[in-house]
Amino acid sequence: MGFASHGEANVSFIPRMITTFFPLLVGWFLITPWFGLFDEQVTSNPKLLWRVLLAMLFAAPLASILRSTLLHSAALPIFTLILGVTNGLGLLIWRAIYTFIAKRK
């Protein structure tokens, strides 16, 4: 959706997507252990879903800085905000589905 809104709907967006995906992946895996997001007691507790958003609050700026360093460009605050909100909501939905399935077992 993000790349399509910039007129990049064919495969030419893949290198730019990688320069966004990998910094976010690194940021996420560096930050989330501090919030216990790999602990089974946390991931299976629906009352602790808010931790995903809190972790993304820290992971998105880190990812944005890593990305800007990689691309030799400025870290735009609006990009950081959109990166954090969209990925935070996506991960929140994913974790909610996982928590629901884990509780049923």
KOLNUNU-856540 format. One record per residue (C-alpha): residue number from 1; residue in one letter; x, y, z. Coordinates in pm, whole numbers. Example, Ala and Ser with C-alpha at 12.3 -4.5 7.8 and 13.67 -1.06 7.14 Angstrom:
2
LOVO,num,residu,x,y,z
LOVO,1,A,1230,-450,780
LOVO,2,S,1367,-106,714
//
This chain:
105
LOVO,num,residu,x,y,z
LOVO,1,M,0,0,0
LOVO,2,G,278,245,89
LOVO,3,F,477,191,-228
LOVO,4,A,163,188,-444
LOVO,5,S,73,532,-308
LOVO,6,H,410,649,-442
LOVO,7,G,343,503,-787
LOVO,8,E,565,198,-737
LOVO,9,A,333,-96,-787
LOVO,10,N,566,-318,-994
LOVO,11,V,874,-512,-880
LOVO,12,S,1096,-203,-892
LOVO,13,F,996,-128,-531
LOVO,14,I,1168,-442,-392
LOVO,15,P,1512,-286,-326
LOVO,16,R,1349,9,-146
LOVO,17,M,1123,-229,48
LOVO,18,I,1431,-420,163
LOVO,19,T,1590,-96,287
LOVO,20,T,1281,-45,503
LOVO,21,F,1220,-405,608
LOVO,22,F,1567,-497,734
LOVO,23,P,1622,-188,952
LOVO,24,L,1277,-244,1105
LOVO,25,L,1357,-611,1159
LOVO,26,V,1684,-521,1332
LOVO,27,G,1515,-252,1542
LOVO,28,W,1234,-488,1640
LOVO,29,F,1467,-769,1748
LOVO,30,L,1690,-530,1943
LOVO,31,I,1403,-362,2130
LOVO,32,T,1141,-632,2194
LOVO,33,P,1339,-847,2439
LOVO,34,W,1334,-549,2677
LOVO,35,F,953,-566,2673
LOVO,36,G,934,-943,2719
LOVO,37,L,772,-996,2380
LOVO,38,F,943,-1331,2329
LOVO,39,D,824,-1464,2666
LOVO,40,E,539,-1716,2634
LOVO,41,Q,364,-1576,2944
LOVO,42,V,355,-1232,2782
LOVO,43,T,263,-1341,2429
LOVO,44,S,-29,-1551,2548
LOVO,45,N,-175,-1285,2779
LOVO,46,P,-427,-1056,2603
LOVO,47,K,-388,-793,2877
LOVO,48,L,-26,-741,2769
LOVO,49,L,-93,-676,2399
LOVO,50,W,-21,-307,2459
LOVO,51,R,348,-395,2490
LOVO,52,V,362,-445,2112
LOVO,53,L,272,-80,2055
LOVO,54,L,511,38,2324
LOVO,55,A,795,-162,2173
LOVO,56,M,718,-23,1828
LOVO,57,L,731,327,1977
LOVO,58,F,1103,263,2029
LOVO,59,A,1172,29,1736
LOVO,60,A,1037,261,1464
LOVO,61,P,1271,554,1538
LOVO,62,L,1565,315,1562
LOVO,63,A,1466,159,1229
LOVO,64,S,1425,502,1073
LOVO,65,I,1774,604,1184
LOVO,66,L,1922,277,1058
LOVO,67,R,1740,322,726
LOVO,68,S,1855,681,686
LOVO,69,T,2212,574,757
LOVO,70,L,2185,295,501
LOVO,71,L,2040,529,237
LOVO,72,H,2258,830,331
LOVO,73,S,1948,1043,374
LOVO,74,A,1757,1223,647
LOVO,75,A,1529,1039,889
LOVO,76,L,1196,1209,825
LOVO,77,P,969,1233,1130
LOVO,78,I,652,1173,925
LOVO,79,F,804,856,776
LOVO,80,T,899,738,1126
LOVO,81,L,547,806,1251
LOVO,82,I,380,621,963
LOVO,83,L,631,334,989
LOVO,84,G,560,299,1361
LOVO,85,V,182,329,1341
LOVO,86,T,128,94,1048
LOVO,87,N,369,-171,1171
LOVO,88,G,252,-134,1530
LOVO,89,L,-110,-190,1429
LOVO,90,G,-15,-479,1201
LOVO,91,L,185,-649,1475
LOVO,92,L,-89,-579,1729
LOVO,93,I,-346,-753,1506
LOVO,94,W,-105,-1043,1447
LOVO,95,R,-35,-1082,1820
LOVO,96,A,-407,-1061,1902
LOVO,97,I,-478,-1345,1658
LOVO,98,Y,-190,-1548,1802
LOVO,99,T,-308,-1484,2158
LOVO,100,F,-662,-1589,2068
LOVO,101,I,-536,-1913,1911
LOVO,102,A,-295,-1980,2200
LOVO,103,K,-574,-1935,2456
LOVO,104,R,-797,-2185,2274
LOVO,105,K,-539,-2464,2298
//
